[in-house]
Amino acid sequence: MSDILIVDDERDIRELISDILEDEGFATRKAANSEECMAEIGQEPPALLILDIWLKDSQMDGIDILKTVKRDNPEVPVVIISGHGNIEIAVAAIKQGAYDFIEKPFNIDQLMVVIRRAMETSRLRRENTDLRRKETGAAEMIGNSAAFRALVAQLDKVTKSNGRVMLTGPAGVGKDIAARYIHSNSARASAPFVTVNCASIEPERMEEVLFGRETADRGVEPGLLEQAHGGVVFFDEVADMPLGTQSKILRVLVDQQFQRVGGSENVRVDLRVISSTNKALEAEIEADRFRQELYHRLNVVPIAVPTLADRREDIPVLAEHFIRSFNEAQGLPLRELTDEAVALMQTMMWPGNVRQLKNLVERILILGDGNGPIEARDLPREEEKVEDEGRVVLSGALATLPLREAREAFEREYLLTQINRFGGNISRTASFVGMERSALHRKLKSLGVVTSNKAGARVAHVEQEEDMV
């Protein structure tokens, strides 16, 4: 997409503009009518379209072509060629999205100023698109735990279809990265990936942001749905979308078209929809905060993204990935993690999930001294901590229990943490805690700790005692 397409029904005009541009080092293509024009664009969109308003013997005039190009290839600047008597139409074309217009008979110097400016706009738009696509591709899925592998297996199954996907899970688990993974491994990977942050857009502006608007002063301003045409629109935290907007999105999903705010013409779009939520949408429906019809349209393929607590084995590789990323992006120190630091990170509570881990790594790298290894003492401690002289400071609840109950409570919590840290692997847990496997099994049984399958991995929990009859 680096040439200029010239569309004019007058051969002399086409040839003249083409010769001028080729003398200036530009590659050109030519079309005499709307059919030839659309065929050339369909073969490969140009970097710039120079378009006459009036086209003889054509099914579409210049305005019709302009509307189609701005709908299907909005990144292509369109320069309108207009006769003296058509200035009002040319100005109207600019309100429809044209970059500029050139009046016939045109001055060569003026022509080149407009075209160079338009080509620079085209270059910047292409670079911006390329950067967005690189950012999408950089959203790597990192991990090797059973829960993580189960997630990737589910995502791989939906990449080759256009089915709507609903990603569920608490904040910070990486639902946005999972959505980008689906996009970057799909047939739409070269098309846009547009995120709609439903929680951060003001309700009164939501429809304008989604559908765009048309005004007499500013002309056409495409919304996020139009920008996502041909690609993926990701409704992040869709439960926060206003009820009024939900009904309109429902119609878009059914009809694949909408009208801009202030507009009267239908805008057709080809979209794949991926949504995410950290709320129970069934409860939102019961509370009349979410439309049941929209839920069924969006929830075609539900996929639960596991929490960091469900994939503790991935914590070391995630932390190392973030260290490398911050080194490359911000020049922060490329530090290693000691075994003690890794062990502590795997036993910590992570209510903020992967996002919390990423923020913690960044804070340690910014505030840390030197380039030495990250030690356990560099990490924040939770309820219980070891002081310099080796004393353990107990939580208030544990300190009030008799010795036998306190010991059992500590052992139960300690072994639960270690088993979950190693993804339910009893052999690895036994090796770490320094017990024989059979002895560990007996200890777990005496403490009422059992393991079960969850999110593709074995996790431990305390067996609830049945009520005595």
C-alpha positions in Angstrom: 0.0 0.0 0.0 2.5 2.6 -1.2 1.1 3.9 -4.5 -1.5 6.5 -5.6 -4.8 5.6 -7.3 -6.1 8.2 -9.7 -9.8 8.0 -10.6 -11.1 10.3 -13.3 -13.3 9.7 -16.4 -11.2 12.1 -18.5 -8.2 10.2 -19.8 -6.1 13.4 -20.3 -6.6 14.3 -16.6 -5.6 10.8 -15.4 -2.5 10.7 -17.6 -1.5 14.3 -16.7 -1.7 13.7 -12.9 0.0 10.3 -13.3 2.9 11.8 -15.3 3.4 14.6 -12.8 3.4 12.2 -9.8 5.7 9.7 -11.4 8.2 12.5 -12.3 8.1 13.2 -8.5 9.0 9.6 -7.7 5.5 8.3 -6.8 4.0 5.0 -8.2 0.5 5.3 -9.6 -2.5 3.4 -10.8 -5.4 4.7 -12.9 -9.1 4.0 -13.1 -11.7 5.5 -15.5 -14.9 4.6 -13.6 -16.2 3.3 -10.3 -16.0 -0.4 -11.4 -12.3 -0.1 -12.2 -11.7 1.9 -9.1 -13.3 -0.6 -6.7 -11.5 -3.5 -8.5 -8.1 -1.7 -7.9 -8.9 -1.0 -4.3 -10.1 -4.6 -3.8 -6.9 -5.9 -5.2 -4.8 -3.7 -2.9 -5.8 -0.5 -1.1 -3.7 2.5 -2.3 -1.7 4.8 0.0 -3.8 7.7 -1.4 -6.9 8.0 -3.6 -7.3 11.0 -6.0 -11.0 11.0 -6.9 -13.1 13.0 -9.3 -16.6 13.8 -8.0 -18.4 13.2 -11.4 -17.7 10.0 -13.2 -19.5 9.3 -16.5 -20.8 5.8 -17.3 -20.3 4.7 -13.7 -22.6 2.9 -11.2 -21.2 5.1 -8.3 -20.3 8.7 -8.3 -17.3 10.1 -6.3 -19.3 10.6 -3.1 -20.5 7.0 -3.2 -17.0 5.8 -3.7 -15.8 8.1 -0.9 -18.3 6.7 1.6 -17.4 3.1 0.6 -13.7 3.7 1.0 -14.0 5.5 4.3 -16.2 2.5 5.6 -14.0 -0.3 4.4 -10.5 1.3 4.3 -10.7 4.3 6.7 -6.9 4.7 6.8 -6.7 5.6 3.0 -6.8 9.5 2.6 -9.1 10.6 -0.3 -8.3 13.8 -2.2 -11.3 15.1 -4.2 -10.9 16.7 -7.7 -13.7 19.2 -8.2 -14.7 21.6 -11.1 -15.3 25.2 -10.2 -19.1 24.7 -10.0 -18.8 21.8 -7.6 -17.0 23.5 -4.7 -20.1 23.1 -2.4 -20.1 19.4 -3.2 -16.4 19.2 -2.5 -16.8 20.8 0.9 -19.6 18.4 1.7 -17.2 15.6 0.7 -14.7 16.7 3.2 -17.4 16.5 5.9 -17.9 12.9 4.7 -14.2 12.2 5.4 -12.3 13.4 2.4 -8.8 14.7 3.2 -8.9 17.7 0.9 -10.0 18.9 -2.5 -8.3 20.2 -5.6 -10.1 22.6 -7.9 -9.9 22.2 -11.7 -8.0 23.5 -13.5 -5.4 22.8 -10.9 -2.0 24.4 -10.3 0.8 21.8 -10.3 2.5 23.3 -7.2 -0.8 23.3 -5.3 -1.4 19.8 -6.4 1.9 18.6 -5.1 1.5 20.4 -1.8 -1.8 18.6 -1.1 -0.6 15.2 -2.3 2.6 15.3 -0.2 0.7 16.3 2.8 -1.9 13.5 2.2 0.9 11.0 1.6 2.5 11.9 4.9 -0.9 11.5 6.6 -1.1 8.0 5.0 2.4 7.1 6.2 1.6 8.1 9.7 -1.7 6.2 9.7 0.1 3.0 8.4 2.8 3.4 11.1 0.1 3.8 13.8 -1.7 0.7 12.5 1.6 -1.3 12.5 2.4 -0.2 16.0 -1.1 -1.3 17.2 -0.6 -4.6 15.6 2.8 -5.1 17.1 1.4 -4.2 20.5 -1.3 -6.9 20.0 1.3 -9.5 19.0 3.4 -8.6 22.0 0.7 -9.7 24.3 2.3 -13.0 25.1 0.8 -15.9 27.0 3.3 -16.9 29.7 3.1 -20.0 31.8 3.4 -23.8 31.9 1.1 -24.9 34.8 -1.7 -27.3 34.2 -4.3 -24.6 34.7 -2.5 -22.3 32.1 -2.2 -25.1 29.6 -5.9 -25.9 29.9 -6.7 -22.2 29.3 -4.5 -22.0 26.1 -6.1 -25.2 24.8 -9.5 -23.6 25.1 -8.3 -20.4 23.5 -6.7 -22.3 20.6 -10.1 -24.0 19.9 -11.8 -20.6 19.3 -9.1 -18.9 17.3 -10.1 -20.4 14.0 -13.8 -19.4 14.3 -15.7 -16.2 14.4 -17.7 -17.3 17.5 -18.3 -14.7 20.2 -16.2 -15.4 23.4 -16.9 -14.4 27.0 -13.8 -14.3 29.2 -14.5 -14.4 32.9 -12.3 -14.1 36.0 -11.3 -11.6 38.7 -9.5 -8.3 37.9 -5.9 -8.7 36.9 -5.9 -12.3 35.7 -5.1 -11.4 32.1 -8.5 -11.4 30.3 -7.3 -8.7 27.9 -4.1 -10.7 27.0 -6.3 -13.8 26.4 -8.5 -11.7 24.0 -5.4 -10.5 22.2 -4.1 -14.1 21.9 -7.4 -15.1 20.2 -7.1 -12.2 17.8 -3.4 -12.6 16.9 -3.9 -16.3 16.2 -7.0 -15.9 14.1 -7.7 -15.1 10.4 -8.3 -11.5 11.5 -4.7 -11.0 12.9 -3.8 -8.4 10.3 -7.0 -6.4 11.0 -7.7 -4.0 13.9 -8.1 -5.0 17.6 -10.1 -2.3 19.3 -10.7 -2.3 23.0 -13.9 -0.7 24.5 -13.2 0.0 28.2 -16.8 -0.1 29.3 -15.9 0.8 32.9 -13.9 3.9 32.0 -16.2 5.6 29.4 -18.7 8.0 30.8 -22.2 6.6 30.3 -23.5 9.8 28.5 -20.6 9.5 26.0 -20.8 5.7 25.4 -22.9 5.7 22.3 -20.8 8.5 20.7 -17.6 6.7 21.4 -19.0 3.4 20.1 -21.0 4.5 17.0 -19.2 7.8 16.1 -21.0 11.0 15.2 -21.8 13.3 12.4 -22.0 17.1 12.8 -22.2 20.0 10.4 -18.9 21.5 11.8 -16.7 18.4 12.0 -18.3 16.1 9.5 -17.9 12.3 10.1 -16.1 11.1 13.2 -15.9 7.3 13.2 -16.5 5.5 16.5 -14.7 2.4 17.9 -17.0 -0.1 16.1 -16.3 1.5 12.8 -12.5 1.6 13.5 -12.7 -2.2 14.3 -14.3 -3.1 11.0 -12.9 -6.3 9.7 -11.2 -7.1 13.0 -12.1 -7.6 16.6 -13.9 -5.4 19.1 -13.1 -6.3 22.8 -15.8 -5.2 25.3 -13.6 -5.1 28.5 -15.7 -5.4 31.6 -19.0 -5.5 29.6 -21.1 -5.6 32.8 -20.4 -1.8 33.2 -22.0 -1.0 29.8 -25.1 1.3 30.3 -28.4 -0.5 29.8 -29.5 1.9 27.0 -26.3 1.1 25.1 -26.7 -2.6 25.7 -30.0 -2.6 23.7 -28.2 -0.8 20.8 -25.2 -3.2 20.8 -27.7 -6.1 20.7 -29.1 -4.7 17.5 -25.6 -4.3 16.1 -24.9 -7.9 16.8 -28.1 -9.0 15.0 -27.9 -6.6 12.0 -24.1 -5.9 11.7 -25.0 -2.3 11.1 -25.8 0.9 13.0 -26.2 4.7 12.6 -23.7 7.3 13.9 -25.0 9.8 16.5 -26.5 12.6 14.5 -26.4 10.6 11.3 -29.1 9.0 9.2 -27.3 6.4 7.0 -26.6 2.8 8.1 -22.9 1.9 8.6 -22.2 -1.8 8.0 -19.5 -3.5 9.9 -17.8 -6.9 9.9 -16.8 -7.6 13.5 -15.8 -10.4 15.8 -16.8 -9.7 19.4 -14.9 -10.8 22.5 -16.1 -9.7 25.9 -14.8 -9.9 29.5 -16.3 -9.5 32.9 -15.2 -9.9 36.6 -18.9 -10.0 37.7 -21.4 -12.7 37.8 -23.6 -11.6 34.8 -26.5 -13.9 36.0 -26.7 -11.8 39.2 -26.5 -8.6 37.1 -29.4 -9.9 35.0 -31.4 -10.7 38.2 -30.8 -7.1 39.4 -31.9 -5.7 36.0 -28.5 -4.2 35.3 -27.7 -6.4 32.3 -29.9 -7.5 29.4 -30.5 -11.2 29.3 -30.7 -11.2 25.4 -27.3 -9.5 25.2 -25.8 -12.0 27.6 -26.9 -14.9 25.5 -25.5 -13.2 22.3 -22.1 -12.6 23.9 -21.8 -15.8 26.0 -21.6 -18.2 23.0 -18.2 -19.6 24.2 -17.5 -19.0 27.9 -13.9 -19.3 29.0 -12.8 -18.9 32.6 -9.3 -17.4 33.0 -7.6 -18.9 36.1 -6.4 -16.7 39.0 -2.7 -16.5 39.9 -3.5 -18.6 43.0 -4.6 -21.4 40.7 -1.4 -21.3 38.7 1.3 -20.6 41.3 3.8 -22.7 39.4 3.8 -19.9 36.8 4.9 -17.2 39.2 8.7 -17.6 38.6 8.4 -17.5 34.8 6.0 -14.6 34.9 8.3 -12.6 37.2 11.3 -13.3 35.0 9.3 -12.2 32.0 8.3 -9.0 33.6 11.9 -8.3 34.7 13.1 -8.7 31.1 10.2 -6.6 29.8 10.9 -3.7 32.2 14.6 -3.9 31.3 13.9 -3.6 27.5 11.2 -1.0 27.8 12.4 1.2 30.7 16.1 0.3 31.1 15.4 -1.1 34.7 18.0 -3.5 36.1 18.0 -7.0 34.7 18.0 -8.8 38.1 17.8 -12.5 39.0 15.4 -14.0 41.5 16.9 -16.1 44.4 15.3 -19.4 45.2 14.1 -18.0 48.5 12.4 -15.0 46.8 10.7 -17.4 44.4 9.5 -19.6 47.2 8.1 -16.6 49.1 6.4 -15.3 46.0 4.7 -18.6 45.4 3.3 -18.6 49.0 2.0 -15.0 49.0 -1.6 -14.0 48.5 -2.3 -12.4 45.1 -5.8 -10.8 45.2 -4.7 -8.6 42.3 -3.5 -11.6 40.3 -1.0 -11.3 37.4 -1.4 -7.5 37.4 -0.4 -7.3 41.0 2.7 -9.5 40.4 3.7 -7.2 37.5 3.3 -4.1 39.6 5.3 -5.6 42.4 8.2 -6.6 40.1 8.3 -3.0 38.7 8.3 -1.5 42.2 11.2 -3.7 43.3 13.2 -2.9 40.2 12.6 0.9 40.6 13.2 1.1 44.4 15.9 -1.6 44.6 19.6 -0.9 45.1 22.0 -2.1 42.5 21.8 -5.0 40.0 22.2 -7.9 42.5 19.7 -10.7 42.9 16.2 -10.1 44.3 16.2 -11.5 47.8 13.3 -12.7 49.9 13.8 -9.6 52.1 13.0 -7.4 49.1 9.5 -8.7 49.0 6.6 -7.4 51.1 5.7 -9.7 54.0 2.2 -10.5 55.0 0.6 -11.3 58.4 3.5 -13.4 59.6 7.2 -12.4 59.2 10.6 -13.5 60.4 12.5 -10.8 62.3 16.3 -10.4 62.0 17.0 -12.6 65.0 14.8 -15.4 63.5 11.7 -14.9 65.6 8.3 -15.4 64.0 5.8 -12.6 64.6 2.4 -14.3 64.9 -0.9 -13.0 63.7 -3.4 -12.1 66.4 -5.7 -15.0 65.7 -2.9 -17.6 65.9 -1.4 -16.2 69.0 -4.7 -16.7 71.0 -4.9 -20.4 70.3 -3.6 -23.2 72.6 -0.3 -24.7 71.4 -1.8 -27.9 69.9 -4.5 -26.0 67.9 -2.0 -23.4 66.9 0.4 -26.0 65.7 -2.3 -27.8 63.7 -3.6 -24.5 62.2 0.0 -23.6 61.2 0.7 -27.0 59.7 -2.6 -27.0 57.8 -2.1 -23.6 56.3 1.6 -24.2 55.6 0.9 -27.5 53.7 -2.1 -26.1 51.9 0.2 -23.2 50.7 3.0 -25.6 49.6 0.7 -28.0 47.8 -1.0 -25.2 45.9 2.4 -23.7 45.2 3.5 -26.9 43.4 0.2 -27.3 41.6 -1.0 -30.2 43.7 2.1 -32.3 43.0 2.5 -34.3 46.3 6.0 -35.6 45.3 7.4 -32.1 44.8 5.7 -30.8 48.0 7.1 -33.7 50.0 10.6 -33.1 48.7 10.4 -29.4 49.5 9.1 -29.7 53.0 11.5 -32.6 53.8 9.0 -35.4 54.4 8.5 -38.9 52.9 5.6 -38.9 50.4 3.7 -41.5 52.6 4.3 -39.5 55.7 3.0 -36.4 54.0 -0.1 -38.2 52.9 -0.8 -39.3 56.5 -0.2 -35.8 57.8 -2.6 -34.3 55.2 -5.2 -36.8 56.2 -4.9 -36.1 59.9 -5.2 -32.4 59.1 -8.3 -32.8 56.9 -6.5 -31.6 53.8 -7.6 -33.1 50.4 -6.7 -32.3 46.8 -9.2 -31.9 44.0 -9.2 -30.8 40.3 -9.8 -27.1 39.6 -9.1 -25.1 36.5 -7.2 -28.0 35.0 -4.9 -28.4 38.0 -4.9 -30.2 41.3 -5.4 -27.9 44.3 -5.6 -28.5 48.0 -8.4 -27.5 50.4 -9.6 -28.3 53.9 -12.2 -31.0 54.0 -15.4 -29.7 55.6 -16.7 -31.8 58.5 -20.2 -33.2 58.0 -22.8 -32.2 60.5 -23.3 -34.9 63.1 -26.8 -36.4 63.2 
